[in-house]
Amino acid sequence: MIPYGRQDISQADIDAVERVLRSDYLTQGPVVPQFEAAVSKRVGAAYGIAVNSATSALHIACAALDLGPGDLLWTSPNTFVASANCGRYCGADVDFVDIDSETFNICADKLANKLDMAASAGRLPKVLVAVHMCGQSPDMARISALARAHGVRVIEDASHSIGADYLGAPVGNCAHSEITVFSFHPVKIITSAEGGMALTNDAGLAARMERLRSHGITRDPALMTHVADGPWYYQQLELGWNYRMTDMQAALGLSQLDQLDVFIARRRALADAYDVALAGMALDLPGRLTGAVSSWHLYVIRLHDATRHRAVFEGLRADGIGVNLHYIPVHLQPYYRGLGFGPGDCPVAEDYYARAISIPLYAGLNDGDQAQVVAALSRHLAA
Ligand SMILES: *Cc1c(COP(=O)(O)O)cnc(C)c1O
């Protein structure tokens, strides 16, 4: 089976993890801050807070922005459920802005209209989660300008897009958002097994997120309500969680970061090759936003003929091509239907879902395997 995505683990990665296993600290040691510093430097953000998943990073990002009951979080429906669930963890309500049919990211025009309507109704969101679908940045310059005009704080869910660029600068520099989140799950661009990171340029948000990932506890005397009882002393200032990353995970992530440029170059070459090989088939190819250079986490095709969707998907799987579908519209999940959402709420994302297939794309995919994917796709589309 050729999977749709998979990690690429080197001997150097294995050695890095083994070194931690033989060291004094398996967690809360020196490697987590090294990984945070390396990722922050790579993407040009002032602070990086490593956690045990991107889901946790989204949660502490929302909590640090004081999202709470009575507040509203907006995101797009064509994403993993975590982009919306982070709002629910904080007790906030969630709503969805439909996607752009070419880039699969939040549609800036629809966002502008919905913000105007929300402003009139006096029900603006506190937080907007802008998802970098497939590794391509949304139109962040326009989105951040719209958000700022209405006092909305922006989190970029860049789980797919470490190594991507936007307007000539690395995604993650937080030039257009308060906080950017990366995922290091094995199917993503680089991996720490499980893991995520929240990047920010705001010292206050960084300190708050660092506290929230570890129970809301501080050892900083300046933040304590009274003089420390002694050298053992810490204070829990608010309710946080145990979202810490281990040093084993950080060592893997740090070692993987050395390969980021190599991985991205290979993914871009494979995506360009798909564009050429699939041109002319009864498919829509992924659209590219001017000014954005994708990390190509996913390559998503859309069949012209939705009635063949399931047959083509099943045919490819039967041929050993591990296709997948990203994503089932979040607002159609039973949990969100229970909150009042349903079919018709986001027609563009629903049409996408009826036609989309993620085909294999990962750094270790060789040219022969890619040719096999193209041939199988061509055969099933003709059938
Ligand atoms: C993978 C993913 C997440 C969650 O990442 P984890 O590290 O698995 O928690 C969140 N948002 C998007 C868009 C993702 O693809």
The ligand as an ORCA input file, in Angstrom:
! r2SCAN-3c Opt
* xyz 0 1
  C      -3.449     17.649     12.606
  C      -4.245     18.879     12.791
  C      -4.568     19.394     14.051
  C      -4.289     18.641     15.326
  O      -2.965     18.270     15.434
  P      -2.530     17.280     16.620
  O      -1.065     17.580     16.758
  O      -2.790     15.909     16.116
  O      -3.304     17.621     17.811
  C      -5.227     20.593     14.135
  N      -5.582     21.272     13.027
  C      -5.311     20.794     11.787
  C      -5.717     21.609     10.602
  C      -4.666     19.582     11.637
  O      -4.443     19.090     10.420
*
